[in-house]
Amino acid sequence: MRLKSLFSSVDETKTELVDSLIQQAAFMKVELGILQNQIRIHGAVQVSSKGAQRQTEAAKYYTKLVNSYGTVIKTLNSIMGKNIIDEDDEFDKFIGRMSE
């Protein structure tokens, strides 16, 4: 799995958490694709015979799921970010010289 290779340097205590989050993200990504297709075909809004408009169930679920997916991705990104050693780049060196 391509994502797992990104997290190969994760602390072993977090491996189970990362694996679970990756599985959740993969599931949600598939579901979001299915929901997007339903919304493309049927639309995101239903209009009643009286003219009232409301979100379709697919659109409601999509909104909730995309927010959850974003949270999982942010969590994975946070875990991955903590494993990257941030070396000084040219900007950091410039700022260091300016503060001397």
TORKOL-4160 file (C-alpha; in steps of 0.2 Angstrom, whole numbers, padded with zeros to 4 digits, m for minus):
100
<pt num="1" X="0000" Y="0000" Z="0000"/>
<pt num="2" X="0007" Y="0017" Z="m0005"/>
<pt num="3" X="0002" Y="0026" Z="0010"/>
<pt num="4" X="0010" Y="0014" Z="0022"/>
<pt num="5" X="0027" Y="0017" Z="0015"/>
<pt num="6" X="0025" Y="0035" Z="0020"/>
<pt num="7" X="0023" Y="0030" Z="0038"/>
<pt num="8" X="0037" Y="0017" Z="0038"/>
<pt num="9" X="0047" Y="0028" Z="0051"/>
<pt num="10" X="0032" Y="0030" Z="0063"/>
<pt num="11" X="0035" Y="0026" Z="0081"/>
<pt num="12" X="0030" Y="0008" Z="0084"/>
<pt num="13" X="0018" Y="0013" Z="0097"/>
<pt num="14" X="0008" Y="0023" Z="0084"/>
<pt num="15" X="0008" Y="0009" Z="0070"/>
<pt num="16" X="m0008" Y="0002" Z="0075"/>
<pt num="17" X="m0016" Y="0019" Z="0075"/>
<pt num="18" X="m0009" Y="0023" Z="0058"/>
<pt num="19" X="m0015" Y="0007" Z="0050"/>
<pt num="20" X="m0032" Y="0010" Z="0057"/>
<pt num="21" X="m0033" Y="0028" Z="0051"/>
<pt num="22" X="m0026" Y="0022" Z="0033"/>
<pt num="23" X="m0040" Y="0009" Z="0032"/>
<pt num="24" X="m0053" Y="0022" Z="0037"/>
<pt num="25" X="m0047" Y="0035" Z="0025"/>
<pt num="26" X="m0047" Y="0022" Z="0011"/>
<pt num="27" X="m0065" Y="0017" Z="0015"/>
<pt num="28" X="m0071" Y="0035" Z="0016"/>
<pt num="29" X="m0062" Y="0039" Z="m0001"/>
<pt num="30" X="m0072" Y="0025" Z="m0010"/>
<pt num="31" X="m0088" Y="0030" Z="m0002"/>
<pt num="32" X="m0085" Y="0048" Z="m0006"/>
<pt num="33" X="m0083" Y="0043" Z="m0024"/>
<pt num="34" X="m0099" Y="0033" Z="m0024"/>
<pt num="35" X="m0108" Y="0048" Z="m0017"/>
<pt num="36" X="m0101" Y="0060" Z="m0029"/>
<pt num="37" X="m0107" Y="0049" Z="m0043"/>
<pt num="38" X="m0125" Y="0048" Z="m0036"/>
<pt num="39" X="m0125" Y="0067" Z="m0033"/>
<pt num="40" X="m0119" Y="0070" Z="m0052"/>
<pt num="41" X="m0133" Y="0059" Z="m0058"/>
<pt num="42" X="m0147" Y="0064" Z="m0046"/>
<pt num="43" X="m0142" Y="0081" Z="m0040"/>
<pt num="44" X="m0138" Y="0087" Z="m0023"/>
<pt num="45" X="m0156" Y="0095" Z="m0020"/>
<pt num="46" X="m0173" Y="0088" Z="m0021"/>
<pt num="47" X="m0188" Y="0099" Z="m0025"/>
<pt num="48" X="m0205" Y="0094" Z="m0018"/>
<pt num="49" X="m0221" Y="0095" Z="m0028"/>
<pt num="50" X="m0224" Y="0111" Z="m0018"/>
<pt num="51" X="m0208" Y="0119" Z="m0023"/>
<pt num="52" X="m0198" Y="0116" Z="m0007"/>
<pt num="53" X="m0180" Y="0112" Z="m0009"/>
<pt num="54" X="m0169" Y="0101" Z="0003"/>
<pt num="55" X="m0153" Y="0092" Z="0002"/>
<pt num="56" X="m0153" Y="0074" Z="m0004"/>
<pt num="57" X="m0148" Y="0060" Z="0008"/>
<pt num="58" X="m0133" Y="0057" Z="m0003"/>
<pt num="59" X="m0128" Y="0076" Z="m0002"/>
<pt num="60" X="m0130" Y="0076" Z="0017"/>
<pt num="61" X="m0120" Y="0060" Z="0020"/>
<pt num="62" X="m0107" Y="0067" Z="0008"/>
<pt num="63" X="m0105" Y="0083" Z="0018"/>
<pt num="64" X="m0103" Y="0073" Z="0034"/>
<pt num="65" X="m0091" Y="0060" Z="0027"/>
<pt num="66" X="m0080" Y="0073" Z="0018"/>
<pt num="67" X="m0078" Y="0082" Z="0035"/>
<pt num="68" X="m0073" Y="0065" Z="0044"/>
<pt num="69" X="m0061" Y="0061" Z="0029"/>
<pt num="70" X="m0053" Y="0078" Z="0031"/>
<pt num="71" X="m0051" Y="0075" Z="0050"/>
<pt num="72" X="m0043" Y="0058" Z="0047"/>
<pt num="73" X="m0031" Y="0065" Z="0034"/>
<pt num="74" X="m0026" Y="0079" Z="0045"/>
<pt num="75" X="m0022" Y="0067" Z="0059"/>
<pt num="76" X="m0012" Y="0056" Z="0047"/>
<pt num="77" X="m0003" Y="0072" Z="0041"/>
<pt num="78" X="0001" Y="0077" Z="0059"/>
<pt num="79" X="0008" Y="0060" Z="0064"/>
<pt num="80" X="0019" Y="0060" Z="0048"/>
<pt num="81" X="0024" Y="0078" Z="0051"/>
<pt num="82" X="0031" Y="0074" Z="0068"/>
<pt num="83" X="0042" Y="0061" Z="0060"/>
<pt num="84" X="0051" Y="0072" Z="0048"/>
<pt num="85" X="0067" Y="0080" Z="0054"/>
<pt num="86" X="0066" Y="0098" Z="0048"/>
<pt num="87" X="0083" Y="0104" Z="0043"/>
<pt num="88" X="0087" Y="0122" Z="0041"/>
<pt num="89" X="0084" Y="0129" Z="0023"/>
<pt num="90" X="0091" Y="0145" Z="0016"/>
<pt num="91" X="0077" Y="0155" Z="0023"/>
<pt num="92" X="0081" Y="0149" Z="0041"/>
<pt num="93" X="0099" Y="0153" Z="0038"/>
<pt num="94" X="0095" Y="0170" Z="0033"/>
<pt num="95" X="0084" Y="0173" Z="0048"/>
<pt num="96" X="0098" Y="0167" Z="0059"/>
<pt num="97" X="0110" Y="0179" Z="0052"/>
<pt num="98" X="0098" Y="0194" Z="0053"/>
<pt num="99" X="0095" Y="0190" Z="0072"/>
<pt num="100" X="0114" Y="0191" Z="0076"/>
